[in-house]
């Protein structure tokens, strides 16, 4: 009799917190007690990592085989065709999130389409009936000028009937059009960047303090060794790489931080619940991690790609490099004409 009329007791099996509804309990578990992942680094084999962000952080700072440069190179190759097609057509492609990556995150709001959040108000519009009235014009309207000098050029005639038909550019041509030169890449870099060819750590050393002082902005942090300063310059503190979340539009200074954001089950950003989440993660991590079905608790399940980092992707410059015959004891000049 004492149980009659009483609501069912709902509590979290992990922390014993009470909830009024099952939906509230499910949301709590997904946010505070998400199921651990089972991810391994395909480069060095280290693992398991319970979060994708932990795996990416390992690649950024620890792995001796893979690096962020590996992911960025694979991403460029993966998105090369979409990038070239967008440049030629001047029209955005659906599910193309290249503008949210470091190359385009600072160029304003990207063009890629994203489903409506429901909480974002519609853009301001004004109807024609709301336009203010205009006074009558006292000027004489200009009549359109007719070009009397008609010729074959402005009559729309086919002036070159024997010319070959236009052909679709090959993927190699598209790659050449959009490939940035190394000189342009270095010109965009600051000389305070350790990757710049003119970087000199001695410029940061102070004889007065006998320390290496960071001279970027108003930072002013001091380090006892050059190695510590370089690690600071390469950290997210002064990162020039900007990743933008396509759902909440927040920016992040490293691949690990944006990965941790999109992976977390926060109520502030619902990117994980969107239909475009799989496509975005695939482009962000260059297929290093695959998004699978969900765990029993409703959290997203990830799997490490078994082929990522195992070798160069088809068509990459690494494939074009020829093996040195001397390594296998062969004759590098066999079958070739030698002119003295």
C-alpha positions as CSV (number, residue, x, y, z in Angstrom):
1,X,0.0,0.0,0.0
2,X,2.9,2.4,0.7
3,X,4.1,2.1,-2.8
4,X,0.8,3.1,-4.4
5,X,0.8,6.5,-6.0
6,X,4.6,7.0,-5.5
7,X,6.6,7.9,-8.6
8,X,9.3,5.5,-9.8
9,X,12.6,6.3,-8.1
10,X,15.0,7.4,-10.9
11,X,18.7,7.7,-10.0
12,X,22.1,7.5,-11.8
13,X,23.7,4.1,-11.4
14,X,27.2,5.8,-11.4
15,X,26.8,8.6,-8.9
16,X,23.4,7.9,-7.3
17,X,22.1,11.4,-8.3
18,X,18.3,11.5,-8.4
19,X,16.2,12.7,-11.4
20,X,12.6,13.4,-12.1
21,X,12.5,11.8,-15.6
22,X,14.4,9.1,-17.5
23,X,15.3,11.7,-20.2
24,X,17.0,13.8,-17.6
25,X,19.0,10.8,-16.3
26,X,20.0,9.8,-19.9
27,X,21.2,13.4,-20.6
28,X,23.2,13.4,-17.3
29,X,24.9,10.0,-18.1
30,X,25.8,11.1,-21.6
31,X,27.4,14.3,-20.3
32,X,29.0,13.2,-17.1
33,X,29.5,9.5,-17.5
34,X,30.0,8.8,-21.2
35,X,31.1,5.3,-22.1
36,X,34.8,5.0,-22.6
37,X,36.2,4.4,-26.1
38,X,38.8,1.8,-27.1
39,X,41.1,3.6,-29.5
40,X,44.7,2.8,-30.5
41,X,47.3,4.9,-32.3
42,X,47.8,3.3,-35.8
43,X,51.3,4.9,-35.9
44,X,53.0,3.6,-32.7
45,X,50.3,1.3,-31.4
46,X,49.9,3.1,-28.1
47,X,46.6,2.8,-26.3
48,X,43.9,2.3,-25.5
49,X,42.6,5.9,-25.4
50,X,39.2,6.4,-23.8
51,X,38.6,9.6,-25.7
52,X,39.2,10.8,-29.3
53,X,40.7,14.0,-27.9
54,X,43.2,12.0,-26.0
55,X,44.3,10.1,-29.1
56,X,44.6,13.4,-31.0
57,X,46.6,15.0,-28.2
58,X,49.0,11.9,-28.3
59,X,49.5,12.5,-32.0
60,X,50.2,16.2,-31.4
61,X,52.7,15.8,-28.6
62,X,54.0,12.2,-28.2
63,X,53.7,9.9,-31.2
64,X,57.0,9.4,-33.1
65,X,55.3,8.1,-36.2
66,X,52.3,10.3,-36.7
67,X,52.0,14.0,-36.3
68,X,49.5,16.8,-36.8
69,X,51.3,17.4,-40.2
70,X,50.3,13.9,-41.2
71,X,46.6,14.6,-40.5
72,X,46.8,18.0,-42.2
73,X,48.4,16.5,-45.3
74,X,45.8,13.7,-45.5
75,X,43.1,16.3,-45.0
76,X,44.4,18.4,-47.9
77,X,44.5,15.4,-50.2
78,X,41.0,14.3,-49.1
79,X,39.5,17.7,-49.6
80,X,41.5,18.8,-52.6
81,X,38.9,18.0,-55.2
82,X,36.1,19.8,-53.3
83,X,38.3,22.8,-52.7
84,X,39.3,23.0,-56.4
85,X,35.6,22.6,-57.5
86,X,34.5,25.3,-55.2
87,X,37.2,27.6,-56.5
88,X,36.1,27.0,-60.1
89,X,32.4,27.2,-59.6
90,X,32.4,29.9,-56.9
91,X,29.6,28.0,-55.2
92,X,29.6,26.3,-51.8
93,X,29.3,22.5,-51.7
94,X,27.1,20.8,-49.2
95,X,29.0,19.1,-46.3
96,X,32.3,20.7,-47.3
97,X,33.8,22.1,-44.1
98,X,37.2,23.2,-45.4
99,X,36.3,26.8,-44.4
100,X,36.1,25.7,-40.8
101,X,39.7,24.4,-40.8
102,X,42.8,26.6,-40.2
103,X,43.0,27.8,-43.8
104,X,39.5,29.4,-43.7
105,X,38.4,29.8,-40.1
106,X,39.4,33.4,-40.0
107,X,37.7,34.4,-43.2
108,X,34.3,35.2,-41.6
109,X,31.4,32.8,-41.5
110,X,31.8,29.9,-43.9
111,X,29.4,29.0,-46.7
112,X,28.8,25.3,-45.8
113,X,25.1,24.7,-45.0
114,X,24.2,23.5,-41.5
115,X,20.9,22.4,-40.2
116,X,18.8,24.8,-38.3
117,X,19.4,24.7,-34.5
118,X,15.9,26.0,-33.7
119,X,17.4,28.4,-31.1
120,X,19.0,30.8,-33.6
121,X,16.6,33.6,-34.6
122,X,16.0,34.1,-38.3
123,X,17.8,36.8,-40.1
124,X,16.2,40.3,-40.2
125,X,14.2,40.9,-43.3
126,X,11.9,43.8,-44.5
127,X,9.0,43.4,-46.8
128,X,8.4,45.6,-49.8
129,X,5.2,47.0,-48.2
130,X,7.4,48.3,-45.4
131,X,9.6,50.3,-47.7
132,X,9.4,54.1,-47.0
133,X,7.7,56.2,-49.7
134,X,10.0,57.9,-52.2
135,X,9.5,61.4,-53.6
136,X,8.8,62.0,-57.2
137,X,11.9,62.4,-59.4
138,X,12.3,65.7,-61.2
139,X,15.0,64.3,-63.5
140,X,14.3,63.2,-67.0
141,X,14.6,59.4,-67.4
142,X,17.5,58.3,-69.6
143,X,16.6,56.2,-72.6
144,X,18.6,53.1,-73.2
145,X,21.4,53.6,-75.6
146,X,21.3,51.3,-78.6
147,X,24.6,50.2,-80.1
148,X,24.4,50.8,-83.8
149,X,27.8,49.3,-84.5
150,X,26.6,45.7,-84.6
151,X,29.2,43.1,-85.7
152,X,29.8,39.4,-85.4
153,X,31.2,39.7,-81.9
154,X,28.0,41.1,-80.3
155,X,25.5,39.0,-82.4
156,X,26.4,35.8,-80.6
157,X,27.7,34.0,-83.7
158,X,30.0,31.0,-83.5
159,X,33.2,32.7,-84.7
160,X,35.3,29.6,-84.3
161,X,33.3,26.5,-85.5
162,X,36.4,24.3,-85.7
163,X,37.6,25.0,-82.2
164,X,37.8,22.0,-79.9
165,X,35.0,21.6,-77.4
166,X,35.6,22.7,-73.8
167,X,36.9,19.9,-71.6
168,X,36.5,19.2,-67.9
169,X,39.8,19.9,-66.1
170,X,41.6,16.8,-64.8
171,X,42.1,16.3,-61.1
172,X,45.8,17.0,-61.6
173,X,45.1,20.3,-63.2
174,X,42.7,21.2,-60.4
175,X,45.4,20.3,-57.9
176,X,48.0,22.5,-59.6
177,X,45.6,25.5,-59.7
178,X,44.9,25.4,-55.9
179,X,48.3,24.2,-54.6
180,X,50.0,27.0,-52.6
181,X,53.6,27.6,-53.3
182,X,56.1,27.1,-50.5
183,X,57.2,30.7,-50.8
184,X,53.7,31.9,-50.1
185,X,53.4,29.6,-47.1
186,X,56.6,31.0,-45.6
187,X,55.5,34.6,-46.3
188,X,52.4,34.0,-44.3
189,X,54.4,32.7,-41.3
190,X,55.8,34.9,-38.6
191,X,59.6,34.9,-38.0
192,X,58.7,34.1,-34.4
193,X,57.3,30.8,-35.6
194,X,59.8,28.0,-34.9
195,X,58.9,26.5,-38.3
196,X,60.0,29.6,-40.1
197,X,63.4,29.1,-41.9
198,X,64.7,32.4,-40.4
199,X,63.7,31.6,-36.9
200,X,66.5,32.4,-34.4
201,X,65.8,31.4,-30.8
202,X,68.8,33.7,-29.7
203,X,66.6,36.7,-30.4
204,X,64.5,35.8,-27.4
205,X,67.4,35.6,-24.9
206,X,67.9,38.4,-22.4
207,X,71.3,39.0,-20.9
208,X,69.8,40.8,-18.0
209,X,67.4,38.0,-16.9
210,X,69.5,35.2,-18.5
211,X,66.2,33.7,-19.7
212,X,64.4,33.4,-22.9
213,X,61.5,35.8,-22.9
214,X,58.4,35.4,-25.2
215,X,58.1,38.6,-27.3
216,X,54.7,37.8,-28.9
217,X,52.1,40.3,-28.0
218,X,51.9,41.1,-24.3
219,X,52.8,37.5,-23.2
220,X,56.2,38.3,-21.6
221,X,56.6,34.8,-20.1
222,X,60.2,33.8,-19.3
223,X,61.8,30.4,-19.7
224,X,65.1,29.0,-18.5
225,X,65.9,27.0,-21.7
226,X,65.4,27.5,-25.4
227,X,63.6,24.2,-25.6
228,X,61.0,25.4,-23.1
229,X,60.5,28.6,-25.1
230,X,60.0,26.7,-28.4
231,X,57.5,24.4,-26.7
232,X,55.6,27.5,-25.6
233,X,55.7,29.0,-29.0
234,X,54.4,25.8,-30.5
235,X,51.6,25.5,-27.9
236,X,48.0,26.6,-28.2
237,X,49.0,29.8,-26.4
238,X,50.2,31.4,-29.6
239,X,48.7,29.1,-32.2
240,X,47.9,30.6,-35.6
241,X,45.8,27.6,-36.4
242,X,42.1,28.3,-35.9
243,X,39.5,25.6,-36.0
244,X,35.8,26.7,-35.9
245,X,32.9,24.6,-34.8
246,X,30.3,24.7,-37.5
247,X,27.5,24.4,-35.0
248,X,28.2,26.9,-32.3
249,X,30.9,28.8,-34.3
250,X,33.4,28.9,-31.3
251,X,37.1,28.9,-32.4
252,X,39.9,26.7,-31.0
253,X,43.6,26.9,-31.3
254,X,44.5,23.3,-31.8
255,X,43.2,20.1,-33.3
256,X,43.0,18.4,-29.9
257,X,40.9,21.2,-28.4
258,X,38.3,21.3,-31.2
259,X,38.2,17.4,-31.1
260,X,37.5,17.5,-27.3
261,X,34.8,20.1,-27.9
262,X,32.9,18.2,-30.6
263,X,33.3,14.9,-28.7
264,X,32.0,16.2,-25.4
265,X,28.4,15.7,-24.6
266,X,27.7,19.3,-23.7
267,X,24.2,20.8,-23.8
268,X,25.7,24.1,-25.1
269,X,26.6,22.6,-28.5
270,X,24.5,19.9,-30.1
271,X,26.8,19.1,-33.0
272,X,26.9,15.4,-32.1
273,X,23.2,15.1,-32.6
274,X,23.2,16.6,-36.1
275,X,23.1,14.7,-39.4
276,X,26.3,16.3,-40.6
277,X,28.4,15.2,-37.6
278,X,29.9,12.1,-39.4
279,X,31.0,14.2,-42.4
280,X,32.5,16.9,-40.3
281,X,34.5,14.4,-38.1
282,X,35.7,12.6,-41.2
283,X,37.1,15.8,-42.7
284,X,38.4,17.2,-39.4
285,X,40.5,14.1,-38.6
286,X,41.1,13.0,-42.3
287,X,39.5,9.6,-41.7
288,X,41.8,8.8,-38.8
289,X,38.8,7.9,-36.7
290,X,35.5,6.5,-38.0
291,X,32.2,7.3,-36.4
292,X,30.2,4.1,-35.8
293,X,26.8,3.3,-34.2
294,X,26.1,4.5,-30.7
295,X,26.9,2.8,-27.4
296,X,24.0,1.5,-25.3
297,X,24.1,4.7,-23.2
298,X,23.5,6.8,-26.3
299,X,27.0,8.2,-26.7
300,X,28.8,8.1,-30.0
301,X,31.1,5.1,-30.6
302,X,34.4,5.7,-32.5
303,X,36.8,3.3,-34.1
304,X,40.4,4.0,-35.2
305,X,40.9,3.5,-39.0
306,X,43.1,0.4,-39.6
307,X,44.7,2.0,-42.7
308,X,45.4,5.5,-41.5
309,X,49.1,6.3,-41.4
310,X,50.1,2.9,-42.9
311,X,51.3,4.4,-46.1
312,X,50.8,7.3,-48.6
313,X,47.4,7.8,-50.0
314,X,46.9,7.2,-53.8
315,X,48.1,10.2,-55.9
316,X,50.1,11.8,-53.1
317,X,53.6,13.0,-53.7
318,X,55.0,10.2,-51.5
319,X,53.8,7.7,-54.1
320,X,55.6,9.5,-56.8
321,X,59.0,9.1,-55.1
322,X,60.9,6.2,-56.6
323,X,62.8,3.7,-54.5
324,X,66.5,3.8,-54.5
325,X,67.8,0.7,-56.3
326,X,71.0,0.7,-54.3
327,X,69.0,-0.2,-51.2
328,X,68.2,-3.6,-52.7
329,X,71.6,-4.0,-54.3
330,X,70.4,-3.1,-57.8
331,X,72.1,-1.1,-60.4
332,X,70.6,2.5,-60.6
333,X,71.9,2.9,-64.1
334,X,70.6,-0.4,-65.6
335,X,68.9,0.1,-68.9
336,X,69.8,3.8,-69.2
337,X,72.0,5.5,-71.7
338,X,75.0,7.3,-70.1
339,X,76.5,10.3,-72.0
340,X,79.9,11.6,-71.0
